[in-house]
Amino acid sequence: MFTPTSRYHGIEVARYEPPDGADPVPYVRRRLLPDPCALTPAGFHTVVEGDRLDRIAAAAFGDPELFWRLADANPALDPEELTARPGRRLLIALSAAAAGSTHGF
C-alpha cells in the first residue's frame, strides 16, 4: 500500500467495523517512533539560516520526501523546531530498516 520509502511502509492496515453495519473503514495502525539512540549515525548537518528539512533530506538521502527520517532521528514536538535555530546540529541516521541492510540510506 505504501512505497518502500514511506514512513508507513510495513505498518499494518486494519479495518474498523462500525457497529451500525456501515461499510468497514480501513486505517493505518499507529506508527511507533524509533529510539533515536538505536539508529545508526551516518553524519551530521549544522543548521544554517533558511534551512528546511526537505532540502536537508534531499542533500543527505537524495530524496526530499525522506524528511521524516530527520524528524525520527532528532525528536521535537514540532518538526519546524529542528531548523528554527541556526547552529543546531542534526543527526543524519540510517533508517531502522536500512541499518540492518547493505543498501545504505
C-alpha positions, 0 to 999 in steps of 0.5 A, a space after each residue: 500500500 505504501 512505497 518502500 520509502 514511506 514512513 508507513 511502509 510495513 505498518 499494518 492496515 486494519 479495518 474498523 467495523 462500525 457497529 451500525 453495519 456501515 461499510 468497514 473503514 480501513 486505517 493505518 495502525 499507529 506508527 511507533 517512533 524509533 529510539 533515536 539512540 538505536 539508529 545508526 549515525 551516518 553524519 551530521 548537518 549544522 543548521 544554517 539560516 533558511 534551512 528546511 528539512 526537505 532540502 536537508 533530506 534531499 542533500 543527505 538521502 537524495 530524496 526530499 520526501 525522506 524528511 521524516 527520517 530527520 524528524 525520527 532521528 532528532 525528536 521535537 514536538 514540532 518538526 519546524 523546531 529542528 531548523 528554527 535555530 541556526 547552529 543546531 546540529 542534526 543527526 543524519 541516521 540510517 533508517 531502522 530498516 536500512 541499518 540492518 541492510 547493505 543498501 545504505 540510506 
